[in-house]
Amino acid sequence: MRPTGPCFIAGPRGYFSFESAYSSTQTATLLGTLRGFFDKSTIYDADGRAWKAKGIESRFKRSWWTLLLANTVYNPRVTVTVLWREPKAYALDDLKFAYLKAVDRDDDILTQFVEAEELTLKISRAQSFAELTAVYVWMETDHADEHTG
């Protein structure tokens, strides 16, 4: 069993994204995989299940040598397969909390085209996964031309 379909991803250090067709085969930097990005992330699917990784399959194994190389001179993008624990049910408020926490920690990624206050308000008012998806799509849209006449 694995997450599929539309999913929100809440990761370490305020990472938050949406994928309309989530796959367990992911691409990331070698350093990110060695530092446990997938182990520290939660995937929220549209069916109300929260997923946590139990590990990854990769051709690169964690060692002091690969960690040193990835931190200094060799940090390629690698493809990994995420292995999953049994999912747990989540409440919509759990997903909204993760989204709001990411907005609080944001460094102009989530708020590139919108103000944090307006985004926070829209997240708080959302009543379903679909509404949060609509907020995310709205958030990613450049609204610069809306204010000109």
Secondary structure, DSSP 8 states (H G I E B T S, - for coil): ----EEEEEE-GGG-EEEEEEE-SEEEEEHHHHHTTTTTT-EEEETTSEEEEEEEEE-SS---HHHHHHHHHT---EEEEEEEE---EE--HHHHHHHHHHHHHH-SSSTTSSS-HHHHHHHHHH--SHHHHHHHHHHHTS--GGGG--
